Amino acid sequence: MATNLALDDALLAQAFSLSGFRTKRETVNAALAEYVEKRRASEIVALFGTVDYDRSYDYKALRSRGNGNPR
């Protein structure tokens, strides 16, 4: 998809030099991918402490069923 963007030239130059990519397009796509990854990670971190768990669950009992396979 062709898109025209007004980008901060100084910021793009910094990202371009730090990235090691050969084109501005690769640099911008990598920056977008990193942004999405960080946002998704922060959403996961926000879930910590919000999920209930069963205190009586014994994961070690599953190991004793043989070769570590909980089947």
Secondary structure, DSSP 8 states (H G I E B T S, - for coil): --------HHHHHHHHHHH--SSHHHHHHHHHHHHHHHHHHHHHHHTTT-S---TT--HHHHHTTTTT---
